[in-house]
Amino acid sequence: MTKTIVITGVSKGLGRALTEKFISLGHTIIGCSRSQDAIELLQQQYPQHYFKVVDVADNEQVKAWVESFVNVPDLVINNAAIINYPAPLWEISAEDFSYLIDVNIKGTANVIRFVVPLMLKQKQGVIVNFSSGWGRSISPEVAPYCASKWAIEGLTQALAQELPSGMATVALNPGIIHTDMLDICFGDEAKYYTPINEWVKQAVPFLLKLSAKNNGQSLTVS
């Protein structure tokens, strides 16, 4: 059974890999990113799908995007996120801290705010909020990112208690994958971790199997 899948942050990294893999399996993708060039390229490559330039941190942009959906999503993947350049918390500017929170936490909440009313009409569907190993543990010099992902864990569990029977939300730790974000954190050591093209082979079947029985769970792609 093919699904309509919403993915935020489709321009690169995990979002891009998931988009391409889901499309190869026949699913319909509704995707967004802040990158105009990346969105135009994706729309040219996959004209039967729907890609839009959206900053998830902007509530009004998210509202307009979701209101343009033709189909009700079966699966929503809140993937869009940023990470701070490693530094002690007191050296991270207020502006940088605030924008990370705006994207990672408020961006997720903005998408939920508008997709849930759509999904309630059918009382089915799964919302996956990407967390992190640093949403369940901590590390120095990435305090803003840790704070945001711990927030995603709590937000997801609270939302799970609000959704009706038949729907689900899950906090998902994708694991440690070699992405641009990992390069920022780990430097040269990042190349020793799982390549995206290998990760996506495990992640896509994992995501497609999620159902109402997983509501409120904190899971990890294995």
N, C-alpha and C positions, 0 to 999 in steps of 0.2 A: 504494500500500500504506500503510495507516494504521499508526501507531506508538504505543507507550506511552512517554511522555516524562516524565521526572522533572525538575523545576525547583525550585531553592531560591531563596528571596527573591522570592516572587511577589506581594508586597503592593503594590509600586510599581515605577517605573522600568523597566529592561529586562526584569526578570522578569515583571512584569505584562503588558507589551506582547507578549512572546513567548507567554505563556500564552493570551492572547486570540486571537492570530493562529493559533497551532497548533490551537486549538479550532475556529476558523472553517474550518479545512481538514480537519476530521474526525478529528484525532488525539486520543488520550486523555491527559489530564494528571494527574500526581500532583505536587502542589505543596505547599510549606511556607513559612512565614513566622513571625516572632515576633509579628506583629500579630493579636490576637484578632479585632478588628473587621473587618479586611481579609479574613481567612480565612472568617469567617462570611458576609460579603457574597459572596465568590467561590463558596462552597458553595451559597448560595441562587441565584445567577445560573446556575451550571453544576452542577446536582445529579447529573449522570451522571459527573462527574469527582470526584477525591478530594483534598481540601485539609485540611491539618492544621497546628495551631500547634506549631512546633518551633523551638528555638534550636539551630542547627547546631553551636554551640560546646559544646553539652552532649552528650557521647558517648552517654549512656543514652537521652536523648530521641531521638536519631537512630536508635539501635538499635531502639527500640520502634516508631518510624515505619516503618522499612524492613521490619521483621518483619510489619507489617500490610498490606504490598503484596499485592494479589490477583494482579497480573500482573508478569511479569519485564520490566523496562524495556529498551527498544531503544536509547534515548538518554537520557543523564543530563547535565544542565547545572548545574554548580556555579557559580551566579551570585551567591549571597548574599555580600555584602561591605560593609564600612564604610570610611570614610576619615577621617583626622584633620583637625581644623581647622588650617589652615596656621599653622605656627610652627616656629622652629628646634628641632632635635631635643632640645636640652638643656632646653627649656621645656615639653616634652610630659611629662605625668606618667607614672609607672610604671604606674598603673592604666589610663590611656587606651591606652598602648602595648600592654600585655598583652592588653586586650580586643580590640584590632584584630587582633593575632596570633591570638587564640583564634578569632575569626570567620573571618578571611580564609584562614588556613593550616590551623589545626586543624579548622575547620568543613568545609573541603574534604576533608581526610583522614578525618574521621569518616564522611562520606557514602560515600567510596570504600571504607572498611573494611567496610561492610555491604552495599553494592550489588554489589561485585565477586563475592562468593561466589554471589549469585543469578544473575548474568550468566554465570558460569563454567559453569553447568549447560547453557546453550545454546551456549557458546563463540562468542557473537557480541554485538555491541552497541558503542556508542561512548560514551565519557565525555569531556565537554568541560569543562575547567576554565578559567573566565574569568580571563584575565590582564589586561594593560593595556599601553599604550605605555610606562607607567612600570614595566613588568616587563622592559623591554628598554632603557630609558634612565632618566635620573634628572632630578629637579627639586628645587630647594630648598623647604624647609618642608613637604614631604610624605614625609620619610624613612621613617616607619613604613609608609606605604602602599607606597612603592617596595620596601622590604624584603620585604613580604608578597607582592608580585606577582613579584619576582625569585624568591622561594621557590617560587611556583606553577609557574614555568617549569621549575625544576630537578626539583621533585616529579613533574611530568608526564612529563618525559623519562625519569626513573628508572622510573616506573610502566610506561611504554611497553615497557621491556625485560623486564618481569615478566609482562605479559599474554600469553596464548596466541595462536597464529595464529587470525585470525577476529575478534579484538577490537581496539579502538583507544582511545587516549586522546590528546587534543589540547589544547594551550594556545592559547586564542583571545583575541586582542586585539579587542574589539568596535569599536574606533575611538573617536573623540571625539563623544559624543552629549550633547545638552542634557538633563540629568537633574538631580535635586536634588543629587546628588553633585558634578556639575560646577559648580552654583551655589556650593557651598562653596569650591571651588578657584578658580574664575575670576570670581566675582562677576557684575557686569552683563554682562561680555563673553560669558558662557556662552550667552546667547540667540542669539548669532551662529553657533552650531554646529548640526550636523544634528539636526532634531527626531526624537523617538523614533518617531513614526508613519511617517517616511520611512525611518529606519534599519531598522525591523522588516521592511519589504518586501524588503530585501536580505538581512537576517540569516537569516530563516527558510528560504528556499531554500538558502542556503549551509550551514546546519546540517543540513538534511535530506539533503544530498548527501555528507556525511562518511561514510567507510567505513574498513574495515580498512587500506586502502592509505595512509591518512593518519596511521597510528600514529606517535606521537612527534614530529609536526610542530608548529611554532609558527606559527600562521596569524593572519591579520587579515581581518576582514569588509571586503570591498571593494565 
